[in-house]
């Protein structure tokens, strides 16, 4: 039984990511609220999602923020070669 569970677990690709709120996003990026809003409006940053259906609270998946930051780092490094 345990072997079957292990086999299933290895075959599954489960992505669980922490929800990051706007204050933490701003802190990680080193930007203010207006800059984050401008980045969102320009489509230059991942869109947040509602945390609760019908609610106003939004958040980002931490993995999406990390991916976006890594892409910026890669672009910056490529520009300095």
Secondary structure as the mmCIF struct_conf table of DSSP 4:
data_model
#
loop_
_struct_conf.conf_type_id
_struct_conf.id
_struct_conf.beg_label_comp_id
_struct_conf.beg_label_asym_id
_struct_conf.beg_label_seq_id
_struct_conf.end_label_comp_id
_struct_conf.end_label_asym_id
_struct_conf.end_label_seq_id
HELX_RH_AL_P HELX_RH_AL_P1 UNK A 2 UNK A 11
STRN STRN1 UNK A 19 UNK A 20
HELX_RH_AL_P HELX_RH_AL_P2 UNK A 22 UNK A 29
TURN_TY1_P TURN_TY1_P1 UNK A 30 UNK A 30
HELX_RH_AL_P HELX_RH_AL_P3 UNK A 33 UNK A 41
TURN_TY1_P TURN_TY1_P2 UNK A 42 UNK A 43
BEND BEND1 UNK A 45 UNK A 45
HELX_LH_PP_P HELX_LH_PP_P1 UNK A 46 UNK A 48
STRN STRN2 UNK A 49 UNK A 50
BEND BEND2 UNK A 51 UNK A 52
TURN_TY1_P TURN_TY1_P3 UNK A 53 UNK A 54
BEND BEND3 UNK A 56 UNK A 56
STRN STRN3 UNK A 58 UNK A 61
HELX_RH_AL_P HELX_RH_AL_P4 UNK A 62 UNK A 79
TURN_TY1_P TURN_TY1_P4 UNK A 80 UNK A 80
#
